[in-house]
Amino acid sequence: MAISIGIDDVTRTFGTVKALERVGLKIEAGEFFTLLGSSGSGKSTLLKLIGGFDRPTTGRVLFDGQDVTDLPANRRPSNTVFQDLALFPHMTVGDNVAYGLKVKGVAAAERKKRVDGTLALVDLAGFAERNVNLLSGGQRQRVALARALVMEPGILLLDEPLTGLDERLRQQMRDEFGRLHKRTGSTFVLVTHNQDEALSLSDRMAIMHKGRLEQVGRPADFFAAPANDFVARFVGMERVLKPERLERSGGDTVAVIAGERLVLPGARDVGEMGLLAVRPDRISLANVHAAPGSSLAATVAGRQFRGRFFDFYLELGDGQKLDAEIPVEFADAWPEPGNPVRLEFAGGALVPVPAS
Ligand SMILES: Nc1ncnc2c1ncn2[C@@H]1O[C@H](COP(=O)(O)OP(=O)(O)OP(=O)(O)O)[C@@H](O)[C@H]1O
């Protein structure tokens, strides 16, 4: 049975380091939830608190509403797959997977049934007698997963489980996680610094930074409505412009930038002091006579070939810089560095964000 997780105002300090600061979060039963963040942002610390390998300095951890803050890992209905796998090297695949059941006192016949069933689930049927030392990286990864899954945990915690695997295996295991999540119905919590992994697998995710949750939501929310400029940059909108101000006009937002008014149809209201995150793939270059209101004057500062598109480096009248990705098929009409152009912005090209 899947279990929900509550993180209730949790702080964890190590000496003067605040690894987590007043974190509040609810992960629904059966969700695939990802903690995404750069190194040192507090992801592993939060996962350890959920798994029962550490305790918060203040605050509580709840499973299905019950306080489990002081329950040790082995008494929680959760299992963790760690980055270093920690398989028992001298045991067979079957014995590795059976270990937890043995400790729990599950009878031999039942144990064998569950081990065989779980090995089949991770595509390792027939591997029970193999020595784990003779397996490939991907197979070892599956054994580690099987060892956690055989316990039928209500919560499966995955701490950077794909680190160290080559790209092909990562892709394969990523698909496997998605499949296993559906099959088991358990609550999955994944820790990763890999954005693609987070976006492709998660029902919802959190972006962490300096021990805080910057934003929690569905993957698409982070692009459509980033909580602040840190999040916008984190998900790849590297350029963030500072308009003179943002105004409301009917249902639209109007940005006053480099002395021009630019209408952003339907864009959300983030207040006058907001910033504009740039989606370079939604900007096109128009000639200098393009209509004001949907375009801005700029100068081409340079360009670089990127394969399917050219990256144009552009400078607005007030000196702010941004990029536009221009598909190669429009090569004929390209302006040269130093040329004036007008930039046309498709819907969602400039996303208003609150300053962090
Ligand atoms: N046992 C510990 N003792 C002292 N400091 C710690 C301990 N564990 C974590 N920290 C510190 O807490 C902060 C958060 O660490 P944490 O491991 O949670 O980050 P992370 O986001 O998981 O990073 P990584 O991706 O590198 O594992 C870091 O500054 C780290 O140095």
The ligand as an SDF file (V2000), in Angstrom:
LIG
                    3D

 31 33  0  0  0  0  0  0  0  0999 V2000
   26.8070   14.4470    8.2390 N   0  0  0  0  0  0  0  0  0  0  0  0
   27.0640   15.7150    7.9070 C   0  0  0  0  0  0  0  0  0  0  0  0
   27.9240   16.4680    8.6280 N   0  0  0  0  0  0  0  0  0  0  0  0
   28.1650   17.7600    8.3100 C   0  0  0  0  0  0  0  0  0  0  0  0
   27.6200   18.3920    7.2650 N   0  0  0  0  0  0  0  0  0  0  0  0
   26.7670   17.7080    6.4940 C   0  0  0  0  0  0  0  0  0  0  0  0
   26.4350   16.3400    6.7660 C   0  0  0  0  0  0  0  0  0  0  0  0
   25.5660   15.9200    5.8340 N   0  0  0  0  0  0  0  0  0  0  0  0
   25.3480   16.9690    5.0090 C   0  0  0  0  0  0  0  0  0  0  0  0
   26.0470   18.0460    5.3960 N   0  0  0  0  0  0  0  0  0  0  0  0
   26.0410   19.3890    4.7540 C   0  0  0  0  0  0  0  0  0  0  0  0
   24.6900   19.7530    4.5390 O   0  0  0  0  0  0  0  0  0  0  0  0
   24.5430   20.3640    3.2590 C   0  0  0  0  0  0  0  0  0  0  0  0
   23.5500   19.5850    2.4100 C   0  0  0  0  0  0  0  0  0  0  0  0
   24.1010   18.3300    2.0920 O   0  0  0  0  0  0  0  0  0  0  0  0
   23.3440   17.2180    1.2550 P   0  0  0  0  0  0  0  0  0  0  0  0
   24.2150   16.0100    1.1770 O   0  0  0  0  0  0  0  0  0  0  0  0
   21.9760   17.0420    1.7710 O   0  0  0  0  0  0  0  0  0  0  0  0
   23.2560   17.9030   -0.1870 O   0  0  0  0  0  0  0  0  0  0  0  0
   22.8440   17.2500   -1.5700 P   0  0  0  0  0  0  0  0  0  0  0  0
   21.9290   18.2300   -2.2040 O   0  0  0  0  0  0  0  0  0  0  0  0
   22.3530   15.8800   -1.3750 O   0  0  0  0  0  0  0  0  0  0  0  0
   24.2220   17.2500   -2.3300 O   0  0  0  0  0  0  0  0  0  0  0  0
   24.9090   16.0980   -3.2240 P   0  0  0  0  0  0  0  0  0  0  0  0
   24.1640   16.1080   -4.5150 O   0  0  0  0  0  0  0  0  0  0  0  0
   26.3060   16.5950   -3.3540 O   0  0  0  0  0  0  0  0  0  0  0  0
   24.7820   14.8280   -2.4450 O   0  0  0  0  0  0  0  0  0  0  0  0
   25.9270   20.4470    2.6540 C   0  0  0  0  0  0  0  0  0  0  0  0
   26.4600   21.7160    2.9530 O   0  0  0  0  0  0  0  0  0  0  0  0
   26.6810   19.3510    3.3870 C   0  0  0  0  0  0  0  0  0  0  0  0
   28.0600   19.6540    3.4280 O   0  0  0  0  0  0  0  0  0  0  0  0
  1  2  1  0
  2  3  1  0
  2  7  2  0
  3  4  2  0
  4  5  1  0
  5  6  2  0
  6  7  1  0
  6 10  1  0
  7  8  1  0
  8  9  2  0
  9 10  1  0
 10 11  1  0
 11 12  1  0
 11 30  1  0
 12 13  1  0
 13 14  1  0
 13 28  1  0
 14 15  1  0
 15 16  1  0
 16 17  2  0
 16 18  1  0
 16 19  1  0
 19 20  1  0
 20 21  2  0
 20 22  1  0
 20 23  1  0
 23 24  1  0
 24 25  2  0
 24 26  1  0
 24 27  1  0
 28 29  1  0
 28 30  1  0
 30 31  1  0
M  END
$$$$
